[in-house]
Amino acid sequence: MARKKGPQAEEAFQYIRDKILRYELPPGAPVSDNQLAGELAMSRAPVREAMLLLVGEGLLVQGTGGTRVAPISEEDIIEICQVRRAVEVAAVGLIFERGGLTELQKAELKQIGQELDSTDLKEAFMENCRLDDRLHAAIVRFAGNRRLTAISERMRLQIHRARWLTAVLPERWEKAAGEHARIVASLLADDQRRSEEELRNHLLNSEENFKRVLALPQLPSIWGGMQQLKKP
């Protein structure tokens, strides 16, 4: 059962998490509870509680040198993508075991698809990422399995940092847009085989793109540039 956070710990959790996701605290950066407590104008106790929760979420790591932002390595990305692929493809199978999408679910999925299709990838990258996340979250939620959803939520939070890296290779955006459209169309058509296939291919392609970004020799300098992104 998830630990219940107090109001200040919740505020600190959101604050630190957002700094990590916006690369204001880049991978490997030290995290000081004293400094964060000063920024938040609160005692160190709720900040420490929030930091422990973020360790549990996989965004912070603790060691002999103190607490740092978790690194983003190729191994990390591969493992996260493997779990994500297993969870989301399983979710599609469960959707069809339950008789397919309801009309309300189809309407929600169609709306997300339309918003994705109408979003300008170059002018609204952050909005596209938000809709991307919303689409994948909806697919898992439609499966109606709370434990699957809990696993998915943790993986989505960890993959969230890496998703912004797709800004480095914009040629991936158009391909991903087409993949999203095919996933939505397959689900709306009640085609389980094609839905699973399109989703699996999309996630495999995303994994390969992350690998390409992480292999870039200029990656350390990219972390700093990510701080210029607007708040998600």
Steps between C-alpha positions, in 0.01 A plus 500: 500500500635844408610714791277800565685830472441800725417838336857630515651169391258497206601855407868406523444181302333689214764774507801267489336269247431791265859625532620153399255466211593848371874420527556783748645207695669300221594131521774444754459840670534507881180581689524693825211482745634815667500700176156375397358578845626856455344529154169372634514696828429189706688274739723221376274222635230513227770550236679187618170311495438616143851398397450151641178469301683608185763234567212252505377640168842448345572869441758537778774263617682490834863403552809571706532837324148605597181524295517561127263512205479154347708464182345424164704221346427281200455206736243696703308598188499147361369356827231766537392458138485122537272528803290768332458288189397194702250703704337690214471205262355296788253784560376474141448126549299564816289762323387242248457230765248737658315532169685793347470872562175648622341779301615752761856369478489517123381859518787590736755321282366668187526842670863437599576387145344812353695726735824321414425532131430873528806585710784675317804289582747784452307774679345294781752229586413505872127467427570209267696327778210556740254346254739214429509425873121533523449248218721233655349557846149461359581169332622353829210649696247350258631152592342543845791344691614714793832324548584530132415869523727545804794340318429712194488822705846437640645416159338807341653728763846357435462511121369858524851641533620307198201607290623859491816373335301435184525875446862432400399283203187663352485254211348257750199727563324445168554124514362483854196706394419244233549215744263661751237543230524132404474387862185707551346383172567134583342526844198685365461229236496229770800330337694338783781350292571823316468708820760287678727502196481877447557571869792259525667647190450854627664423834788315334559799270495734799757284677731510198466878484594536868808287433604729215464809718694348789781409261550863392847623603360846580245360748652665813450844346144408402394469866554873545294583194209295630458754781365744244189290445181643642344337801302188399 
